[in-house]
Amino acid sequence: MPMLLAPELEMVRDAVRSFVAEQIAPFAAQWDRERTFPAAALKGLAAIGCFGIAVPERWGGAGLDYASLAVILEEIAAGDGATSTIVSVNNCPVCSILMGWGTEAQKDRWLTPLASGAMLGAFCLTEPQVGSDAGALATTAVTDDGGGSWRIDGVKQFITSGRNGDVAIVMAVTDRAAGKRGISAFLVPTDAPGYVVARLED
């Protein structure tokens, strides 16, 4: 049985579908062959509200619901799975983590530009030896002299937008004895010292 959409969501779906048909689908295979990051297409998707779909308008988002998020990502994926993944990661988990746990200052500094498309987010969980098992992460974070700054040490793998993103949410162990409760999420600007993309995955 087909899913029935509200008229407003149908309009959103049709706008995204039209954009994808014109600006994404005809180029997707070439982007894959040539390892092209679809920067122009992403700017277009940001302009029509696809970077912060469920983020309230006060933080630069479209203020829609998660059903809208699912429909929009499905439409983008119909044209290009890779582009849909980039948009998906920016929405969830990056924007949703900031909405759920960010301070007001962090929302102003990071969520607003991420939701509006002025920035692109990456999410760094997966590691070469443990995959996405958060309970077995090797990446650690320790405070420097208790002054509120942190030093993160580790290697991540399979990071969507790892090279092209502006800020990454990095999962790291801050208290090994606490098990899974000893894992913290850090906002790391990708121009921070030590943030290095060693290679791109084939």
ZISULRA-V427929 format. One record per run of one state. SS is the DSSP state (h for helix, s for strand, l for the rest). FROM is the first residue (numbers start at 1). TO is the last residue. If there is no record, write none. Layout:
# ZISULRA-V427929
SS_FROM_TO + SS_FROM_TO
This chain:
# ZISULRA-V427929
l_1_6 + h_7_23 + l_24_24 + h_25_34 + l_35_38 + h_39_47 + l_48_56 + h_57_59 + l_60_65 + h_66_79 + l_80_80 + h_81_101 + l_102_103 + h_104_116 + l_117_120 + s_121_124 + l_125_126 + s_127_127 + l_128_130 + s_131_131 + l_132_133 + h_134_136 + l_137_139 + s_140_143 + l_144_149 + s_150_153 + l_154_166 + s_167_173 + l_174_175 + h_176_182 + s_183_189 + l_190_202
